[in-house]
Amino acid sequence: MPVREYERNLSQEMREKIDKKEYRKIYSKRMQIIEPVFADITYCKGMDRFTMRSKAKVDIQWKLYCIMHNIGKFQQAKGKKNAV
C-alpha cells in the first residue's frame, strides 16, 4: 500500500492557486515554455517511459534526453543562421 509523503492534498492546493488571477497569468506561460519540451521528448523522440530502474539511472536517462533536445535546438538555430 502506497504511503503518502504529504499530509495535505497538493493537487487541490495547486487548483486553488491557479484559480487566482495573478497565478493564472503566470501558469498560462507554461504552455509556451515547458509543454513543447515534453511534447518533443515524448512524441518526437519516442520516450514514453523510462527503461532504467533506480532513481539514479532514471535521472541519467532523463538528462540524456534533455541533452538530445538541446542539441536539436542548437542544430535548428545553426540551420537558420546559415540560411540567412
PDB file of N, CA, C and O in Angstrom:
ATOM      1  N   MET A   1       0.841  -1.181   0.000  1.00  0.00           N
ATOM      2  CA  MET A   1       0.000   0.000   0.000  1.00  0.00           C
ATOM      3  C   MET A   1       0.885   1.243   0.000  1.00  0.00           C
ATOM      4  O   MET A   1       1.775   1.373   0.840  1.00  0.00           O
ATOM      5  N   PRO A   2       0.640   2.162  -0.947  1.00  0.00           N
ATOM      6  CA  PRO A   2       1.472   3.355  -1.009  1.00  0.00           C
ATOM      7  C   PRO A   2       1.283   4.244   0.218  1.00  0.00           C
ATOM      8  O   PRO A   2       0.185   4.375   0.757  1.00  0.00           O
ATOM      9  N   VAL A   3       2.374   4.839   0.630  1.00  0.00           N
ATOM     10  CA  VAL A   3       2.347   5.746   1.774  1.00  0.00           C
ATOM     11  C   VAL A   3       2.423   7.163   1.233  1.00  0.00           C
ATOM     12  O   VAL A   3       3.283   7.479   0.411  1.00  0.00           O
ATOM     13  N   ARG A   4       1.519   8.012   1.696  1.00  0.00           N
ATOM     14  CA  ARG A   4       1.526   9.403   1.250  1.00  0.00           C
ATOM     15  C   ARG A   4       2.695  10.138   1.870  1.00  0.00           C
ATOM     16  O   ARG A   4       2.944  10.047   3.072  1.00  0.00           O
ATOM     17  N   GLU A   5       3.394  10.852   1.042  1.00  0.00           N
ATOM     18  CA  GLU A   5       4.544  11.610   1.510  1.00  0.00           C
ATOM     19  C   GLU A   5       4.105  12.888   2.221  1.00  0.00           C
ATOM     20  O   GLU A   5       4.763  13.348   3.153  1.00  0.00           O
ATOM     21  N   TYR A   6       2.986  13.455   1.771  1.00  0.00           N
ATOM     22  CA  TYR A   6       2.496  14.699   2.335  1.00  0.00           C
ATOM     23  C   TYR A   6       1.128  14.463   2.963  1.00  0.00           C
ATOM     24  O   TYR A   6       0.335  13.661   2.468  1.00  0.00           O
ATOM     25  N   GLU A   7       0.869  15.151   4.028  1.00  0.00           N
ATOM     26  CA  GLU A   7      -0.430  15.042   4.688  1.00  0.00           C
ATOM     27  C   GLU A   7      -1.497  15.846   3.947  1.00  0.00           C
ATOM     28  O   GLU A   7      -2.672  15.480   3.942  1.00  0.00           O
ATOM     29  N   ARG A   8      -1.078  16.933   3.329  1.00  0.00           N
ATOM     30  CA  ARG A   8      -2.053  17.785   2.652  1.00  0.00           C
ATOM     31  C   ARG A   8      -2.206  17.360   1.181  1.00  0.00           C
ATOM     32  O   ARG A   8      -1.350  16.667   0.632  1.00  0.00           O
ATOM     33  N   ASN A   9      -3.286  17.779   0.572  1.00  0.00           N
ATOM     34  CA  ASN A   9      -3.587  17.447  -0.816  1.00  0.00           C
ATOM     35  C   ASN A   9      -2.951  18.505  -1.724  1.00  0.00           C
ATOM     36  O   ASN A   9      -3.486  19.604  -1.870  1.00  0.00           O
ATOM     37  N   LEU A  10      -1.824  18.175  -2.323  1.00  0.00           N
ATOM     38  CA  LEU A  10      -1.086  19.143  -3.135  1.00  0.00           C
ATOM     39  C   LEU A  10      -1.815  19.481  -4.429  1.00  0.00           C
ATOM     40  O   LEU A  10      -1.729  20.609  -4.913  1.00  0.00           O
ATOM     41  N   SER A  11      -2.533  18.512  -4.993  1.00  0.00           N
ATOM     42  CA  SER A  11      -3.294  18.783  -6.217  1.00  0.00           C
ATOM     43  C   SER A  11      -4.373  19.824  -5.972  1.00  0.00           C
ATOM     44  O   SER A  11      -4.573  20.728  -6.783  1.00  0.00           O
ATOM     45  N   GLN A  12      -5.058  19.692  -4.862  1.00  0.00           N
ATOM     46  CA  GLN A  12      -6.115  20.655  -4.526  1.00  0.00           C
ATOM     47  C   GLN A  12      -5.521  22.041  -4.268  1.00  0.00           C
ATOM     48  O   GLN A  12      -6.094  23.054  -4.668  1.00  0.00           O
ATOM     49  N   GLU A  13      -4.382  22.076  -3.604  1.00  0.00           N
ATOM     50  CA  GLU A  13      -3.726  23.364  -3.351  1.00  0.00           C
ATOM     51  C   GLU A  13      -3.329  24.038  -4.664  1.00  0.00           C
ATOM     52  O   GLU A  13      -3.450  25.256  -4.800  1.00  0.00           O
ATOM     53  N   MET A  14      -2.852  23.240  -5.638  1.00  0.00           N
ATOM     54  CA  MET A  14      -2.458  23.802  -6.932  1.00  0.00           C
ATOM     55  C   MET A  14      -3.685  24.324  -7.679  1.00  0.00           C
ATOM     56  O   MET A  14      -3.630  25.390  -8.292  1.00  0.00           O
ATOM     57  N   ARG A  15      -4.786  23.581  -7.631  1.00  0.00           N
ATOM     58  CA  ARG A  15      -6.023  24.051  -8.275  1.00  0.00           C
ATOM     59  C   ARG A  15      -6.464  25.388  -7.696  1.00  0.00           C
ATOM     60  O   ARG A  15      -6.839  26.296  -8.438  1.00  0.00           O
ATOM     61  N   GLU A  16      -6.422  25.511  -6.381  1.00  0.00           N
ATOM     62  CA  GLU A  16      -6.824  26.758  -5.728  1.00  0.00           C
ATOM     63  C   GLU A  16      -5.886  27.899  -6.097  1.00  0.00           C
ATOM     64  O   GLU A  16      -6.319  29.036  -6.279  1.00  0.00           O
ATOM     65  N   LYS A  17      -4.605  27.588  -6.205  1.00  0.00           N
ATOM     66  CA  LYS A  17      -3.621  28.603  -6.549  1.00  0.00           C
ATOM     67  C   LYS A  17      -3.831  29.097  -7.985  1.00  0.00           C
ATOM     68  O   LYS A  17      -3.760  30.297  -8.246  1.00  0.00           O
ATOM     69  N   ILE A  18      -4.088  28.174  -8.907  1.00  0.00           N
ATOM     70  CA  ILE A  18      -4.282  28.542 -10.311  1.00  0.00           C
ATOM     71  C   ILE A  18      -5.557  29.365 -10.497  1.00  0.00           C
ATOM     72  O   ILE A  18      -5.637  30.180 -11.416  1.00  0.00           O
ATOM     73  N   ASP A  19      -6.538  29.163  -9.650  1.00  0.00           N
ATOM     74  CA  ASP A  19      -7.794  29.906  -9.769  1.00  0.00           C
ATOM     75  C   ASP A  19      -7.629  31.392  -9.469  1.00  0.00           C
ATOM     76  O   ASP A  19      -8.481  32.195  -9.851  1.00  0.00           O
ATOM     77  N   LYS A  20      -6.559  31.767  -8.799  1.00  0.00           N
ATOM     78  CA  LYS A  20      -6.319  33.184  -8.516  1.00  0.00           C
ATOM     79  C   LYS A  20      -5.823  33.873  -9.787  1.00  0.00           C
ATOM     80  O   LYS A  20      -5.046  33.297 -10.548  1.00  0.00           O
ATOM     81  N   LYS A  21      -6.267  35.083 -10.010  1.00  0.00           N
ATOM     82  CA  LYS A  21      -5.993  35.802 -11.251  1.00  0.00           C
ATOM     83  C   LYS A  21      -4.496  35.972 -11.516  1.00  0.00           C
ATOM     84  O   LYS A  21      -4.039  35.752 -12.638  1.00  0.00           O
ATOM     85  N   GLU A  22      -3.732  36.359 -10.495  1.00  0.00           N
ATOM     86  CA  GLU A  22      -2.308  36.624 -10.712  1.00  0.00           C
ATOM     87  C   GLU A  22      -1.535  35.351 -11.058  1.00  0.00           C
ATOM     88  O   GLU A  22      -0.572  35.406 -11.823  1.00  0.00           O
ATOM     89  N   TYR A  23      -1.941  34.213 -10.508  1.00  0.00           N
ATOM     90  CA  TYR A  23      -1.255  32.954 -10.797  1.00  0.00           C
ATOM     91  C   TYR A  23      -1.705  32.368 -12.129  1.00  0.00           C
ATOM     92  O   TYR A  23      -0.931  31.666 -12.780  1.00  0.00           O
ATOM     93  N   ARG A  24      -2.934  32.640 -12.547  1.00  0.00           N
ATOM     94  CA  ARG A  24      -3.431  32.122 -13.819  1.00  0.00           C
ATOM     95  C   ARG A  24      -2.595  32.659 -14.976  1.00  0.00           C
ATOM     96  O   ARG A  24      -2.293  31.930 -15.920  1.00  0.00           O
ATOM     97  N   LYS A  25      -2.225  33.924 -14.900  1.00  0.00           N
ATOM     98  CA  LYS A  25      -1.407  34.534 -15.951  1.00  0.00           C
ATOM     99  C   LYS A  25      -0.011  33.901 -16.000  1.00  0.00           C
ATOM    100  O   LYS A  25       0.513  33.630 -17.080  1.00  0.00           O
ATOM    101  N   ILE A  26       0.578  33.671 -14.844  1.00  0.00           N
ATOM    102  CA  ILE A  26       1.903  33.046 -14.774  1.00  0.00           C
ATOM    103  C   ILE A  26       1.844  31.609 -15.276  1.00  0.00           C
ATOM    104  O   ILE A  26       2.691  31.182 -16.061  1.00  0.00           O
ATOM    105  N   TYR A  27       0.839  30.866 -14.820  1.00  0.00           N
ATOM    106  CA  TYR A  27       0.731  29.453 -15.172  1.00  0.00           C
ATOM    107  C   TYR A  27       0.434  29.261 -16.656  1.00  0.00           C
ATOM    108  O   TYR A  27       0.820  28.247 -17.236  1.00  0.00           O
ATOM    109  N   SER A  28      -0.248  30.223 -17.274  1.00  0.00           N
ATOM    110  CA  SER A  28      -0.575  30.089 -18.694  1.00  0.00           C
ATOM    111  C   SER A  28       0.683  30.110 -19.557  1.00  0.00           C
ATOM    112  O   SER A  28       0.669  29.585 -20.671  1.00  0.00           O
ATOM    113  N   LYS A  29       1.752  30.696 -19.073  1.00  0.00           N
ATOM    114  CA  LYS A  29       3.011  30.725 -19.819  1.00  0.00           C
ATOM    115  C   LYS A  29       3.649  29.345 -19.904  1.00  0.00           C
ATOM    116  O   LYS A  29       4.506  29.109 -20.756  1.00  0.00           O
ATOM    117  N   ARG A  30       3.237  28.433 -19.027  1.00  0.00           N
ATOM    118  CA  ARG A  30       3.766  27.076 -19.035  1.00  0.00           C
ATOM    119  C   ARG A  30       3.536  26.407 -20.393  1.00  0.00           C
ATOM    120  O   ARG A  30       4.390  25.668 -20.882  1.00  0.00           O
ATOM    121  N   MET A  31       2.383  26.672 -20.992  1.00  0.00           N
ATOM    122  CA  MET A  31       2.064  26.060 -22.280  1.00  0.00           C
ATOM    123  C   MET A  31       3.055  26.485 -23.359  1.00  0.00           C
ATOM    124  O   MET A  31       3.326  25.717 -24.282  1.00  0.00           O
ATOM    125  N   GLN A  32       3.591  27.678 -23.258  1.00  0.00           N
ATOM    126  CA  GLN A  32       4.529  28.169 -24.260  1.00  0.00           C
ATOM    127  C   GLN A  32       5.962  27.768 -23.968  1.00  0.00           C
ATOM    128  O   GLN A  32       6.769  27.651 -24.890  1.00  0.00           O
ATOM    129  N   ILE A  33       6.292  27.558 -22.710  1.00  0.00           N
ATOM    130  CA  ILE A  33       7.683  27.348 -22.324  1.00  0.00           C
ATOM    131  C   ILE A  33       8.008  25.880 -22.068  1.00  0.00           C
ATOM    132  O   ILE A  33       8.968  25.356 -22.634  1.00  0.00           O
ATOM    133  N   ILE A  34       7.238  25.220 -21.241  1.00  0.00           N
ATOM    134  CA  ILE A  34       7.586  23.881 -20.775  1.00  0.00           C
ATOM    135  C   ILE A  34       6.950  22.772 -21.601  1.00  0.00           C
ATOM    136  O   ILE A  34       7.621  21.801 -21.953  1.00  0.00           O
ATOM    137  N   GLU A  35       5.680  22.903 -21.911  1.00  0.00           N
ATOM    138  CA  GLU A  35       4.960  21.819 -22.576  1.00  0.00           C
ATOM    139  C   GLU A  35       5.560  21.420 -23.925  1.00  0.00           C
ATOM    140  O   GLU A  35       5.595  20.225 -24.219  1.00  0.00           O
ATOM    141  N   PRO A  36       6.036  22.350 -24.765  1.00  0.00           N
ATOM    142  CA  PRO A  36       6.647  21.917 -26.031  1.00  0.00           C
ATOM    143  C   PRO A  36       7.869  21.016 -25.835  1.00  0.00           C
ATOM    144  O   PRO A  36       8.129  20.137 -26.656  1.00  0.00           O
ATOM    145  N   VAL A  37       8.610  21.231 -24.761  1.00  0.00           N
ATOM    146  CA  VAL A  37       9.773  20.390 -24.481  1.00  0.00           C
ATOM    147  C   VAL A  37       9.320  18.962 -24.187  1.00  0.00           C
ATOM    148  O   VAL A  37       9.873  18.009 -24.737  1.00  0.00           O
ATOM    149  N   PHE A  38       8.316  18.808 -23.323  1.00  0.00           N
ATOM    150  CA  PHE A  38       7.811  17.475 -23.014  1.00  0.00           C
ATOM    151  C   PHE A  38       7.208  16.822 -24.248  1.00  0.00           C
ATOM    152  O   PHE A  38       7.367  15.618 -24.448  1.00  0.00           O
ATOM    153  N   ALA A  39       6.521  17.596 -25.074  1.00  0.00           N
ATOM    154  CA  ALA A  39       5.934  17.049 -26.295  1.00  0.00           C
ATOM    155  C   ALA A  39       7.020  16.546 -27.237  1.00  0.00           C
ATOM    156  O   ALA A  39       6.886  15.472 -27.825  1.00  0.00           O
ATOM    157  N   ASP A  40       8.090  17.315 -27.381  1.00  0.00           N
ATOM    158  CA  ASP A  40       9.181  16.902 -28.259  1.00  0.00           C
ATOM    159  C   ASP A  40       9.841  15.626 -27.748  1.00  0.00           C
ATOM    160  O   ASP A  40      10.108  14.705 -28.519  1.00  0.00           O
ATOM    161  N   ILE A  41      10.099  15.579 -26.454  1.00  0.00           N
ATOM    162  CA  ILE A  41      10.783  14.409 -25.896  1.00  0.00           C
ATOM    163  C   ILE A  41       9.891  13.174 -25.958  1.00  0.00           C
ATOM    164  O   ILE A  41      10.376  12.088 -26.276  1.00  0.00           O
ATOM    165  N   THR A  42       8.611  13.312 -25.663  1.00  0.00           N
ATOM    166  CA  THR A  42       7.750  12.131 -25.651  1.00  0.00           C
ATOM    167  C   THR A  42       7.314  11.722 -27.050  1.00  0.00           C
ATOM    168  O   THR A  42       7.377  10.541 -27.390  1.00  0.00           O
ATOM    169  N   TYR A  43       6.872  12.674 -27.868  1.00  0.00           N
ATOM    170  CA  TYR A  43       6.317  12.324 -29.170  1.00  0.00           C
ATOM    171  C   TYR A  43       7.400  12.163 -30.231  1.00  0.00           C
ATOM    172  O   TYR A  43       7.476  11.125 -30.889  1.00  0.00           O
ATOM    173  N   CYS A  44       8.228  13.172 -30.400  1.00  0.00           N
ATOM    174  CA  CYS A  44       9.223  13.156 -31.476  1.00  0.00           C
ATOM    175  C   CYS A  44      10.393  12.222 -31.177  1.00  0.00           C
ATOM    176  O   CYS A  44      10.874  11.519 -32.066  1.00  0.00           O
ATOM    177  N   LYS A  45      10.837  12.215 -29.956  1.00  0.00           N
ATOM    178  CA  LYS A  45      11.981  11.372 -29.593  1.00  0.00           C
ATOM    179  C   LYS A  45      11.540   9.974 -29.148  1.00  0.00           C
ATOM    180  O   LYS A  45      12.370   9.075 -29.007  1.00  0.00           O
ATOM    181  N   GLY A  46      10.247   9.795 -28.930  1.00  0.00           N
ATOM    182  CA  GLY A  46       9.708   8.466 -28.635  1.00  0.00           C
ATOM    183  C   GLY A  46       9.880   7.978 -27.214  1.00  0.00           C
ATOM    184  O   GLY A  46       9.795   6.776 -26.964  1.00  0.00           O
ATOM    185  N   MET A  47      10.119   8.874 -26.281  1.00  0.00           N
ATOM    186  CA  MET A  47      10.279   8.441 -24.895  1.00  0.00           C
ATOM    187  C   MET A  47       8.924   8.457 -24.198  1.00  0.00           C
ATOM    188  O   MET A  47       8.462   9.506 -23.751  1.00  0.00           O
ATOM    189  N   ASP A  48       8.301   7.306 -24.109  1.00  0.00           N
ATOM    190  CA  ASP A  48       7.019   7.251 -23.411  1.00  0.00           C
ATOM    191  C   ASP A  48       7.147   6.608 -22.035  1.00  0.00           C
ATOM    192  O   ASP A  48       6.196   6.606 -21.253  1.00  0.00           O
ATOM    193  N   ARG A  49       8.324   6.063 -21.741  1.00  0.00           N
ATOM    194  CA  ARG A  49       8.587   5.532 -20.395  1.00  0.00           C
ATOM    195  C   ARG A  49      10.096   5.389 -20.213  1.00  0.00           C
ATOM    196  O   ARG A  49      10.850   5.333 -21.184  1.00  0.00           O
ATOM    197  N   PHE A  50      10.508   5.332 -18.987  1.00  0.00           N
ATOM    198  CA  PHE A  50      11.918   5.125 -18.694  1.00  0.00           C
ATOM    199  C   PHE A  50      12.228   3.641 -18.780  1.00  0.00           C
ATOM    200  O   PHE A  50      11.420   2.806 -18.374  1.00  0.00           O
ATOM    201  N   THR A  51      13.387   3.318 -19.304  1.00  0.00           N
ATOM    202  CA  THR A  51      13.776   1.917 -19.460  1.00  0.00           C
ATOM    203  C   THR A  51      14.735   1.456 -18.373  1.00  0.00           C
ATOM    204  O   THR A  51      15.072   0.274 -18.305  1.00  0.00           O
ATOM    205  N   MET A  52      15.166   2.352 -17.545  1.00  0.00           N
ATOM    206  CA  MET A  52      16.093   2.023 -16.468  1.00  0.00           C
ATOM    207  C   MET A  52      15.350   1.898 -15.144  1.00  0.00           C
ATOM    208  O   MET A  52      14.222   2.367 -14.989  1.00  0.00           O
ATOM    209  N   ARG A  53      16.010   1.258 -14.212  1.00  0.00           N
ATOM    210  CA  ARG A  53      15.469   1.162 -12.854  1.00  0.00           C
ATOM    211  C   ARG A  53      16.431   1.842 -11.905  1.00  0.00           C
ATOM    212  O   ARG A  53      17.637   1.871 -12.148  1.00  0.00           O
ATOM    213  N   SER A  54      15.919   2.367 -10.865  1.00  0.00           N
ATOM    214  CA  SER A  54      16.594   3.127  -9.807  1.00  0.00           C
ATOM    215  C   SER A  54      16.558   4.610 -10.166  1.00  0.00           C
ATOM    216  O   SER A  54      16.616   5.006 -11.330  1.00  0.00           O
ATOM    217  N   LYS A  55      16.460   5.384  -9.131  1.00  0.00           N
ATOM    218  CA  LYS A  55      16.326   6.836  -9.313  1.00  0.00           C
ATOM    219  C   LYS A  55      17.557   7.418 -10.006  1.00  0.00           C
ATOM    220  O   LYS A  55      17.424   8.299 -10.855  1.00  0.00           O
ATOM    221  N   ALA A  56      18.727   6.948  -9.662  1.00  0.00           N
ATOM    222  CA  ALA A  56      19.958   7.482 -10.260  1.00  0.00           C
ATOM    223  C   ALA A  56      20.001   7.213 -11.764  1.00  0.00           C
ATOM    224  O   ALA A  56      20.366   8.100 -12.537  1.00  0.00           O
ATOM    225  N   LYS A  57      19.634   6.005 -12.189  1.00  0.00           N
ATOM    226  CA  LYS A  57      19.665   5.664 -13.610  1.00  0.00           C
ATOM    227  C   LYS A  57      18.584   6.407 -14.385  1.00  0.00           C
ATOM    228  O   LYS A  57      18.818   6.853 -15.508  1.00  0.00           O
ATOM    229  N   VAL A  58      17.414   6.539 -13.796  1.00  0.00           N
ATOM    230  CA  VAL A  58      16.330   7.293 -14.452  1.00  0.00           C
ATOM    231  C   VAL A  58      16.737   8.755 -14.599  1.00  0.00           C
ATOM    232  O   VAL A  58      16.455   9.380 -15.621  1.00  0.00           O
ATOM    233  N   ASP A  59      17.390   9.295 -13.595  1.00  0.00           N
ATOM    234  CA  ASP A  59      17.859  10.678 -13.653  1.00  0.00           C
ATOM    235  C   ASP A  59      18.852  10.853 -14.806  1.00  0.00           C
ATOM    236  O   ASP A  59      18.783  11.834 -15.546  1.00  0.00           O
ATOM    237  N   ILE A  60      19.763   9.909 -14.953  1.00  0.00           N
ATOM    238  CA  ILE A  60      20.738   9.965 -16.051  1.00  0.00           C
ATOM    239  C   ILE A  60      20.022   9.875 -17.393  1.00  0.00           C
ATOM    240  O   ILE A  60      20.330  10.633 -18.312  1.00  0.00           O
ATOM    241  N   GLN A  61      19.063   8.949 -17.514  1.00  0.00           N
ATOM    242  CA  GLN A  61      18.330   8.796 -18.762  1.00  0.00           C
ATOM    243  C   GLN A  61      17.568  10.069 -19.111  1.00  0.00           C
ATOM    244  O   GLN A  61      17.568  10.496 -20.266  1.00  0.00           O
ATOM    245  N   TRP A  62      16.920  10.674 -18.123  1.00  0.00           N
ATOM    246  CA  TRP A  62      16.188  11.920 -18.367  1.00  0.00           C
ATOM    247  C   TRP A  62      17.134  13.017 -18.834  1.00  0.00           C
ATOM    248  O   TRP A  62      16.819  13.753 -19.770  1.00  0.00           O
ATOM    249  N   LYS A  63      18.288  13.130 -18.192  1.00  0.00           N
ATOM    250  CA  LYS A  63      19.253  14.170 -18.573  1.00  0.00           C
ATOM    251  C   LYS A  63      19.778  13.944 -19.988  1.00  0.00           C
ATOM    252  O   LYS A  63      20.022  14.909 -20.712  1.00  0.00           O
ATOM    253  N   LEU A  64      19.956  12.688 -20.395  1.00  0.00           N
ATOM    254  CA  LEU A  64      20.390  12.407 -21.759  1.00  0.00           C
ATOM    255  C   LEU A  64      19.338  12.840 -22.777  1.00  0.00           C
ATOM    256  O   LEU A  64      19.672  13.399 -23.822  1.00  0.00           O
ATOM    257  N   TYR A  65      18.074  12.582 -22.471  1.00  0.00           N
ATOM    258  CA  TYR A  65      17.009  13.048 -23.367  1.00  0.00           C
ATOM    259  C   TYR A  65      16.986  14.570 -23.428  1.00  0.00           C
ATOM    260  O   TYR A  65      16.767  15.140 -24.496  1.00  0.00           O
ATOM    261  N   CYS A  66      17.205  15.225 -22.312  1.00  0.00           N
ATOM    262  CA  CYS A  66      17.237  16.698 -22.305  1.00  0.00           C
ATOM    263  C   CYS A  66      18.413  17.213 -23.123  1.00  0.00           C
ATOM    264  O   CYS A  66      18.289  18.216 -23.826  1.00  0.00           O
ATOM    265  N   ILE A  67      19.553  16.535 -23.036  1.00  0.00           N
ATOM    266  CA  ILE A  67      20.720  16.922 -23.840  1.00  0.00           C
ATOM    267  C   ILE A  67      20.392  16.772 -25.325  1.00  0.00           C
ATOM    268  O   ILE A  67      20.721  17.644 -26.129  1.00  0.00           O
ATOM    269  N   MET A  68      19.737  15.651 -25.688  1.00  0.00           N
ATOM    270  CA  MET A  68      19.335  15.452 -27.087  1.00  0.00           C
ATOM    271  C   MET A  68      18.422  16.578 -27.556  1.00  0.00           C
ATOM    272  O   MET A  68      18.572  17.092 -28.664  1.00  0.00           O
ATOM    273  N   HIS A  69      17.480  16.953 -26.709  1.00  0.00           N
ATOM    274  CA  HIS A  69      16.553  18.035 -27.056  1.00  0.00           C
ATOM    275  C   HIS A  69      17.323  19.332 -27.293  1.00  0.00           C
ATOM    276  O   HIS A  69      17.064  20.038 -28.268  1.00  0.00           O
ATOM    277  N   ASN A  70      18.261  19.648 -26.413  1.00  0.00           N
ATOM    278  CA  ASN A  70      19.023  20.893 -26.538  1.00  0.00           C
ATOM    279  C   ASN A  70      19.931  20.882 -27.763  1.00  0.00           C
ATOM    280  O   ASN A  70      20.089  21.906 -28.428  1.00  0.00           O
ATOM    281  N   ILE A  71      20.530  19.730 -28.065  1.00  0.00           N
ATOM    282  CA  ILE A  71      21.359  19.634 -29.271  1.00  0.00           C
ATOM    283  C   ILE A  71      20.498  19.888 -30.507  1.00  0.00           C
ATOM    284  O   ILE A  71      20.931  20.562 -31.442  1.00  0.00           O
ATOM    285  N   GLY A  72      19.283  19.348 -30.509  1.00  0.00           N
ATOM    286  CA  GLY A  72      18.363  19.592 -31.620  1.00  0.00           C
ATOM    287  C   GLY A  72      18.040  21.070 -31.771  1.00  0.00           C
ATOM    288  O   GLY A  72      17.949  21.576 -32.889  1.00  0.00           O
ATOM    289  N   LYS A  73      17.868  21.761 -30.657  1.00  0.00           N
ATOM    290  CA  LYS A  73      17.601  23.201 -30.710  1.00  0.00           C
ATOM    291  C   LYS A  73      18.798  23.954 -31.286  1.00  0.00           C
ATOM    292  O   LYS A  73      18.631  24.892 -32.064  1.00  0.00           O
ATOM    293  N   PHE A  74      20.005  23.539 -30.900  1.00  0.00           N
ATOM    294  CA  PHE A  74      21.201  24.187 -31.440  1.00  0.00           C
ATOM    295  C   PHE A  74      21.319  23.949 -32.944  1.00  0.00           C
ATOM    296  O   PHE A  74      21.692  24.852 -33.694  1.00  0.00           O
ATOM    297  N   GLN A  75      21.000  22.737 -33.378  1.00  0.00           N
ATOM    298  CA  GLN A  75      21.060  22.436 -34.807  1.00  0.00           C
ATOM    299  C   GLN A  75      20.060  23.282 -35.585  1.00  0.00           C
ATOM    300  O   GLN A  75      20.383  23.794 -36.657  1.00  0.00           O
ATOM    301  N   GLN A  76      18.868  23.430 -35.064  1.00  0.00           N
ATOM    302  CA  GLN A  76      17.858  24.264 -35.721  1.00  0.00           C
ATOM    303  C   GLN A  76      18.333  25.713 -35.809  1.00  0.00           C
ATOM    304  O   GLN A  76      18.201  26.358 -36.849  1.00  0.00           O
ATOM    305  N   ALA A  77      18.884  26.213 -34.713  1.00  0.00           N
ATOM    306  CA  ALA A  77      19.369  27.590 -34.689  1.00  0.00           C
ATOM    307  C   ALA A  77      20.518  27.774 -35.667  1.00  0.00           C
ATOM    308  O   ALA A  77      20.598  28.800 -36.344  1.00  0.00           O
ATOM    309  N   LYS A  78      21.408  26.793 -35.748  1.00  0.00           N
ATOM    310  CA  LYS A  78      22.539  26.874 -36.661  1.00  0.00           C
ATOM    311  C   LYS A  78      22.047  26.842 -38.101  1.00  0.00           C
ATOM    312  O   LYS A  78      22.560  27.573 -38.948  1.00  0.00           O
ATOM    313  N   GLY A  79      21.055  26.000 -38.386  1.00  0.00           N
ATOM    314  CA  GLY A  79      20.495  25.929 -39.737  1.00  0.00           C
ATOM    315  C   GLY A  79      19.850  27.244 -40.148  1.00  0.00           C
ATOM    316  O   GLY A  79      19.986  27.667 -41.296  1.00  0.00           O
ATOM    317  N   LYS A  80      19.152  27.892 -39.228  1.00  0.00           N
ATOM    318  CA  LYS A  80      18.527  29.174 -39.547  1.00  0.00           C
ATOM    319  C   LYS A  80      19.576  30.249 -39.760  1.00  0.00           C
ATOM    320  O   LYS A  80      19.406  31.124 -40.609  1.00  0.00           O
ATOM    321  N   LYS A  81      20.662  30.191 -38.996  1.00  0.00           N
ATOM    322  CA  LYS A  81      21.709  31.191 -39.115  1.00  0.00           C
ATOM    323  C   LYS A  81      22.425  31.051 -40.471  1.00  0.00           C
ATOM    324  O   LYS A  81      22.745  32.052 -41.113  1.00  0.00           O
ATOM    325  N   ASN A  82      22.670  29.820 -40.896  1.00  0.00           N
ATOM    326  CA  ASN A  82      23.343  29.602 -42.182  1.00  0.00           C
ATOM    327  C   ASN A  82      22.446  29.933 -43.369  1.00  0.00           C
ATOM    328  O   ASN A  82      22.939  30.239 -44.455  1.00  0.00           O
ATOM    329  N   ALA A  83      21.136  29.874 -43.169  1.00  0.00           N
ATOM    330  CA  ALA A  83      20.200  30.158 -44.257  1.00  0.00           C
ATOM    331  C   ALA A  83      20.120  31.654 -44.533  1.00  0.00           C
ATOM    332  O   ALA A  83      19.735  32.054 -45.632  1.00  0.00           O
ATOM    333  N   VAL A  84      20.475  32.483 -43.562  1.00  0.00           N
ATOM    334  CA  VAL A  84      20.358  33.933 -43.731  1.00  0.00           C
ATOM    335  C   VAL A  84      21.511  34.496 -44.495  1.00  0.00           C
ATOM    336  O   VAL A  84      21.568  35.704 -44.726  1.00  0.00           O
TER     337      VAL A  84
END
